[in-house]
Amino acid sequence: MLELNRLRVGNFDISQSVDIDELEKNKENKIWLNNQIISLEHVMEKNPKFDLPKNKLEKFLNGVKIEANEKDGIYKVYYNETFLGSGVVYDSKIKRDIILNKS
Protein backbone atom coordinates (compact mmCIF):
# COMPACT_ATOMS: atom_id res chain seq x y z
CA MET A 1 0.00 0.00 0.00
CA LEU A 2 1.42 3.38 -1.01
CA GLU A 3 -1.12 5.69 0.55
CA LEU A 4 -4.32 5.78 2.51
CA ASN A 5 -7.09 8.31 1.89
CA ARG A 6 -9.54 8.72 4.73
CA LEU A 7 -12.95 9.36 3.16
CA ARG A 8 -14.98 9.80 6.32
CA VAL A 9 -14.38 10.58 10.00
CA GLY A 10 -17.47 10.71 12.20
CA ASN A 11 -19.92 13.14 10.62
CA PHE A 12 -17.29 14.56 8.26
CA ASP A 13 -17.02 13.38 4.67
CA ILE A 14 -14.29 14.17 2.15
CA SER A 15 -16.95 15.71 -0.12
CA GLN A 16 -17.22 18.54 2.46
CA SER A 17 -13.52 19.34 2.28
CA VAL A 18 -11.74 22.11 0.40
CA ASP A 19 -8.14 22.03 -0.72
CA ILE A 20 -5.53 24.45 0.54
CA ASP A 21 -5.36 26.36 -2.77
CA GLU A 22 -9.10 27.00 -2.73
CA LEU A 23 -8.90 28.13 0.90
CA GLU A 24 -6.01 30.48 0.11
CA LYS A 25 -7.88 31.92 -2.89
CA ASN A 26 -11.01 32.62 -0.81
CA LYS A 27 -9.52 33.56 2.56
CA GLU A 28 -10.84 37.15 2.36
CA ASN A 29 -14.31 36.11 1.16
CA LYS A 30 -16.38 36.02 4.36
CA ILE A 31 -19.48 34.63 2.64
CA TRP A 32 -17.49 31.76 1.15
CA LEU A 33 -15.76 31.07 4.47
CA ASN A 34 -19.06 31.08 6.36
CA ASN A 35 -20.43 28.51 3.90
CA GLN A 36 -17.34 26.28 4.02
CA ILE A 37 -16.00 26.38 7.57
CA ILE A 38 -17.85 24.27 10.14
CA SER A 39 -18.10 25.99 13.51
CA LEU A 40 -16.94 24.35 16.74
CA GLU A 41 -20.47 24.80 18.09
CA HIS A 42 -21.81 22.75 15.17
CA VAL A 43 -19.08 20.12 15.53
CA MET A 44 -20.09 19.75 19.19
CA GLU A 45 -23.83 19.63 18.53
CA LYS A 46 -24.18 16.28 20.35
CA ASN A 47 -22.15 17.34 23.38
CA PRO A 48 -24.04 18.51 26.46
CA LYS A 49 -24.39 22.20 27.24
CA PHE A 50 -22.94 23.89 30.32
CA ASP A 51 -24.30 27.33 31.28
CA LEU A 52 -21.62 29.34 33.03
CA PRO A 53 -22.87 31.52 35.91
CA LYS A 54 -21.85 35.20 35.81
CA ASN A 55 -19.88 35.01 39.05
CA LYS A 56 -17.68 32.23 37.58
CA LEU A 57 -16.99 33.71 34.11
CA GLU A 58 -13.68 35.45 34.85
CA LYS A 59 -12.24 32.50 36.76
CA PHE A 60 -13.26 30.06 34.02
CA LEU A 61 -11.73 32.23 31.27
CA ASN A 62 -8.51 32.47 33.29
CA GLY A 63 -8.24 28.68 33.45
CA VAL A 64 -9.41 28.12 37.02
CA LYS A 65 -11.36 24.91 37.59
CA ILE A 66 -14.85 25.67 38.88
CA GLU A 67 -17.54 23.54 40.47
CA ALA A 68 -19.75 21.71 38.00
CA ASN A 69 -22.26 19.14 39.17
CA GLU A 70 -22.13 17.35 35.83
CA LYS A 71 -20.89 13.99 34.56
CA ASP A 72 -17.27 13.82 33.37
CA GLY A 73 -16.98 14.75 29.70
CA ILE A 74 -16.56 17.49 27.14
CA TYR A 75 -19.18 20.27 27.19
CA LYS A 76 -20.25 23.19 25.03
CA VAL A 77 -19.84 26.20 27.32
CA TYR A 78 -22.26 29.13 27.15
CA TYR A 79 -22.51 32.39 29.01
CA ASN A 80 -25.67 34.44 28.63
CA GLU A 81 -26.75 32.22 25.69
CA THR A 82 -23.47 33.01 23.87
CA PHE A 83 -21.24 30.09 22.89
CA LEU A 84 -17.80 30.57 24.45
CA GLY A 85 -16.14 27.30 23.46
CA SER A 86 -15.55 23.96 25.12
CA GLY A 87 -14.82 22.85 28.65
CA VAL A 88 -13.87 19.54 30.22
CA VAL A 89 -15.60 18.26 33.33
CA TYR A 90 -13.59 15.91 35.51
CA ASP A 91 -14.29 15.04 39.11
CA SER A 92 -17.16 17.58 39.39
CA LYS A 93 -15.07 20.52 38.15
CA ILE A 94 -15.01 22.17 34.73
CA LYS A 95 -11.92 23.69 33.14
CA ARG A 96 -11.73 25.66 29.92
CA ASP A 97 -10.51 23.83 26.87
CA ILE A 98 -11.03 25.83 23.69
CA ILE A 99 -12.24 29.43 24.04
CA LEU A 100 -13.49 31.19 20.91
CA ASN A 101 -15.40 34.06 22.45
CA LYS A 102 -14.54 35.83 25.70
CA SER A 103 -18.01 37.44 25.76
C-alpha positions as CSV (number, residue, x, y, z in Angstrom):
1,M,0.0,0.0,0.0
2,L,1.4,3.4,-1.0
3,E,-1.1,5.7,0.6
4,L,-4.3,5.8,2.5
5,N,-7.1,8.3,1.9
6,R,-9.5,8.7,4.7
7,L,-13.0,9.4,3.2
8,R,-15.0,9.8,6.3
9,V,-14.4,10.6,10.0
10,G,-17.5,10.7,12.2
11,N,-19.9,13.1,10.6
12,F,-17.3,14.6,8.3
13,D,-17.0,13.4,4.7
14,I,-14.3,14.2,2.2
15,S,-16.9,15.7,-0.1
16,Q,-17.2,18.5,2.5
17,S,-13.5,19.3,2.3
18,V,-11.7,22.1,0.4
19,D,-8.1,22.0,-0.7
20,I,-5.5,24.5,0.5
21,D,-5.4,26.4,-2.8
22,E,-9.1,27.0,-2.7
23,L,-8.9,28.1,0.9
24,E,-6.0,30.5,0.1
25,K,-7.9,31.9,-2.9
26,N,-11.0,32.6,-0.8
27,K,-9.5,33.6,2.6
28,E,-10.8,37.2,2.4
29,N,-14.3,36.1,1.2
30,K,-16.4,36.0,4.4
31,I,-19.5,34.6,2.6
32,W,-17.5,31.8,1.1
33,L,-15.8,31.1,4.5
34,N,-19.1,31.1,6.4
35,N,-20.4,28.5,3.9
36,Q,-17.3,26.3,4.0
37,I,-16.0,26.4,7.6
38,I,-17.8,24.3,10.1
39,S,-18.1,26.0,13.5
40,L,-16.9,24.4,16.7
41,E,-20.5,24.8,18.1
42,H,-21.8,22.7,15.2
43,V,-19.1,20.1,15.5
44,M,-20.1,19.7,19.2
45,E,-23.8,19.6,18.5
46,K,-24.2,16.3,20.3
47,N,-22.1,17.3,23.4
48,P,-24.0,18.5,26.5
49,K,-24.4,22.2,27.2
50,F,-22.9,23.9,30.3
51,D,-24.3,27.3,31.3
52,L,-21.6,29.3,33.0
53,P,-22.9,31.5,35.9
54,K,-21.8,35.2,35.8
55,N,-19.9,35.0,39.0
56,K,-17.7,32.2,37.6
57,L,-17.0,33.7,34.1
58,E,-13.7,35.5,34.8
59,K,-12.2,32.5,36.8
60,F,-13.3,30.1,34.0
61,L,-11.7,32.2,31.3
62,N,-8.5,32.5,33.3
63,G,-8.2,28.7,33.5
64,V,-9.4,28.1,37.0
65,K,-11.4,24.9,37.6
66,I,-14.8,25.7,38.9
67,E,-17.5,23.5,40.5
68,A,-19.8,21.7,38.0
69,N,-22.3,19.1,39.2
70,E,-22.1,17.3,35.8
71,K,-20.9,14.0,34.6
72,D,-17.3,13.8,33.4
73,G,-17.0,14.7,29.7
74,I,-16.6,17.5,27.1
75,Y,-19.2,20.3,27.2
76,K,-20.3,23.2,25.0
77,V,-19.8,26.2,27.3
78,Y,-22.3,29.1,27.2
79,Y,-22.5,32.4,29.0
80,N,-25.7,34.4,28.6
81,E,-26.7,32.2,25.7
82,T,-23.5,33.0,23.9
83,F,-21.2,30.1,22.9
84,L,-17.8,30.6,24.5
85,G,-16.1,27.3,23.5
86,S,-15.5,24.0,25.1
87,G,-14.8,22.8,28.7
88,V,-13.9,19.5,30.2
89,V,-15.6,18.3,33.3
90,Y,-13.6,15.9,35.5
91,D,-14.3,15.0,39.1
92,S,-17.2,17.6,39.4
93,K,-15.1,20.5,38.1
94,I,-15.0,22.2,34.7
95,K,-11.9,23.7,33.1
96,R,-11.7,25.7,29.9
97,D,-10.5,23.8,26.9
98,I,-11.0,25.8,23.7
99,I,-12.2,29.4,24.0
100,L,-13.5,31.2,20.9
101,N,-15.4,34.1,22.4
102,K,-14.5,35.8,25.7
103,S,-18.0,37.4,25.8
